[in-house]
Amino acid sequence: MKLYLARHGIAKPKEEDPSRGLTEQGIRDVDKVASFVGNMGLNIEGIFHSDKTRAAQTATVFAHYLRPTLGVHETDELYPNDDIDVWVNRILCSDDDPMIVGHLPYLNRLVAKLVVQDGSKQLIDFQPGTIVCLEDGCLGEAAENFSVKWLLSPALFA
């Protein structure tokens, strides 16, 4: 199983846009990363995101290039400070390759829990628009130990 985790692109300040949608730069950054990843031949089951505008916009850009078999879905328990164990359990019960578009510090805690079983560690520098691929370490058994397979940041495409 592979798990794809992406942080939303650069968001507008709340004073400029109360819903904090993506900036033009944020859209361009996500588009660069998503178009590159789209050429990798990934088989994404579905893209899941919070109800925040910036996460939904980021998920839509990725979906354009990745064409997930089950589409794009707004879902619960992905806010910055939500309980990561909800999604850890969903991930561990899945055989497919989902993508989650989320926020900090949630993504940092989720990666740390899956890779080193300690959600308080910071293993990845999730800049806006960054995507990380995790892969489970098991063959046919319950996935408990993931490893970082690759990471792409918009800075790589500057």
N, C-alpha and C positions, 0 to 999 in steps of 0.2 A: 504494500500500500504506500502511496505517496500522498502527502498533504501539502497544499500550496497555501501560504499565508502572505497576504499583501497588506501593506499599510496604505491608507488612502493618500491621494496626492495633496499638494499644498492647498490649504483652505484659505478662503478670504477671512479677514478679521470680522468679528461679530458686529463691529460698528458699521462696516460696509455692507455686510450681508448677514442678517440675523440667523439664517439657516446654515451659514458657513459652507456654502458650495465651493467647488474648486475654483482656483484662480486660472487664468489662461495658461500660466506657466505650469500649474498643477496638471491641467489637462494634457499639455504637450509632453510633460515628463512621463505621465502614466501611459500615454499613447506610444512613446518610444519603447518603453519596457514591454508593454503588451504586444506590440507588433513583433518584437524580437522573440518573445516567448511563443507567440502564435506560430512561428516558423519552426518550432521545436518538435512538433508532432505530438503534443501532450494529449492525453485522454482524460479530460476533466469531467467528472460526473455532474457537478453543479457548483454554482458560485453563490455563496451565502454572505450576507452583509447586514449590518445594523440598519436602523431606520434613519440614520443621520444622512443628510443630503450628500456630503462628501464621500461617504462610503458607497452609497448607491451609484453616484456618478462614476466612481472608480471601478466598481463592479461592472457597470455597463460598458466601459471602454475595454476591459479585459474580455468580456463576453463577446464583443464584436470580433476579436481575433481568435479566441479559444473555442467558441461555439460549444459550450457545455451541453452534454446530452440531456440533462434535466433542467436546463435554463438557469436563470438568476432568481434568487429568493431573498426577500427581506426576512430576517429571523430574529429571535430573541437571544438574550444572554451574550451580547457582543459589545456592550458598552465598555468604556475604558476601565471601569472598576468592578465589572461583573465577576461572578464566581467562575473561574476557569474550569473547575471540575465538571460543570455541565457539559462543556464542549469536549473535554478530555474523554468523558464517557461516551459521547456520541461518536467521536473519532475512533475510539477503541472498539466500538461495536460495528464499525463500517468496514466493508471489503473494497469499497470504491475509492476513487481519488478526488476528494473534494477540494475546493478553494474557499478560503475565508478572507474577506476583506474587512479589516478592522482598524483599531485604534491602539494608541499607547495609553497606559502601560499594559493593557490586556495582551497584546501580541507577544511582548517580551516575556510575560509570565507564562503564557501558553507554551512557547518554545522551550523555556527552561524546565517546565514540568514534564514535557514529553521527552526531552533529551537527557536531562540530568536528574529528573524526578524532584526538582527543587524550584518551585515557582518564584522564589525570591532572587534568583540569579539573573544577570543580564548577559546573554550570550550573543545577541545580534544587535547591531546598530540600525534600527529600522528608520531610516530617513524616509520622508514622504515619497510614496511611489515605489518603494522597495518591495520585491517579492522574494520569498524564500521557499525552497522545496525541502521538505523533510521526508525521510524514508524510514519505514519501520525496519527493525532489525530481525524480525521473525520470519520464518518460512512456514506458513500454515497454522501458526499458533497465535494466541492473543498478542497483539502488538503492545509492548510496553516500553521498549527502548528505541527511540527514533534517533537518527543522525541527520546532520545538515548535509544535503546532497549538493545544493548550489544556492547562490544568492545573486540577484541582479538589482542594481540600484540605478536610478536615472543618471547619476554622476558618471557611470561607465559609458554613456552615450553622448557626453558633452563634446 
